[in-house]
């Protein structure tokens, strides 16, 4: 969408997210992209492809709390000089944990 985006990927690790993103951006099958990440020249090219995602900031916390989300929003605003992202994605919303009274 080319808008400032904060993407919470609570149930997928960074490598898998990169593989899926490169597959989407290039049209290559995810299995091919995954195996080619082990080849230095291909991996370098894939990193260049991922540079196209400049509008997306990822958070890979596996169980973010509401406090964690607030901190990520504040960091996003400071980093980008905006009040916040135009789009927030939560994958998977069920992985967000509530804050306890002790935090």
Steps between C-alpha positions, in 0.01 A plus 500: 500500500807725531385651830690503832417160648571329831479123458482278809600147402440308821476153351755514216874552534709752309643250249159359403361853467790595272447189287129575460562867424761422233266242348220758484724771356665277238233242421743218582375197697572519873686166492738638236556822689560311826761270348669786313548703818792263565676618181695822572429671165130414513475605864662835419253555216209402728615758755494761223145392413403537866635856497182578307310455828627828643150592618466190719644463849480148641471385860569130561403479869327162540263618776479879500315669782302820469799675659730352233266623226498847654882503507516389136257777404709759684820371337335507158389860550847606613679314222273628222416842641127432474224460759488131412454251218221533246450123516552243774496127431471237773592147401358337710274706724448201730872512595468837672505459874325720752698704747491388858427738786866469606647655184 
